[in-house]
Amino acid sequence: HDVLGDVFTSNSFHHQAIKDLGRGLAVMASAEDGIIEAVYMPDKPYVRAYQWHPERLFAIDADNRLLFEDFIAHC
């Protein structure tokens, strides 16, 4: 949320999705239909997982590019 804000575009297409969060995970983003799109571990410095494919959008979409810039900044 602190990187992309409240609303952003993703290229989400699933035949599987997260049903139950694993231990230590929290929802970071979800779609309008309730599908979990991103998770993180609040107790860890930088653990994030995305259910969509930002690597396919970073060249054409500034929001998805921000995810990579954020990751690089944390490295």
Secondary structure, DSSP 8 states (H G I E B T S, - for coil): -TTT-S--------S----S--TT-EEEEE-TTS-EEEEE-TTSSS-EEESS-GGGTTTT-HHHHHHHHHHHHH-
